[in-house]
C-alpha cells in the first residue's frame, strides 16, 4: 500500500483544490494537492515538497486532519 498526503490549503477564506492533468489517471478530476511519501520522509516533509513541486508555493503544515484508507482498482 502506498502512503500519500494531501493538503487542505486555506487562504483568505478560500480553499485550494487542483485539477488533475489530462495525461494523469483520473484526468480532469479535482483533488486536494499532495503526493506520495518518499522513503525516510515524514508526511509533513512530503506535503511541503509536493506543494512546492506542483504549485511553486511554500506552505506551513499546521494541524493533522485525519487518516483515510482507500482501495482503488484502475480500469481501462
FENFEN-V324566 format. One record per backbone hydrogen bond with DSSP energy under -1.0 kcal/mol. NH is the residue of the N-H (numbers start at 1). CO is the residue of the C=O. If there is no record, write none. Layout:
nh = [NH:NH]
co = [CO:CO]
//
This chain:
nh = [5:7:11:14:16:18:20:24:28:29:31:35:37:41:46:47:48:49:50:51:52:53:54:55:56]
co = [35:33:14:11:9:31:29:21:20:26:18:5:3:38:42:43:44:45:46:47:48:49:50:51:52]
//
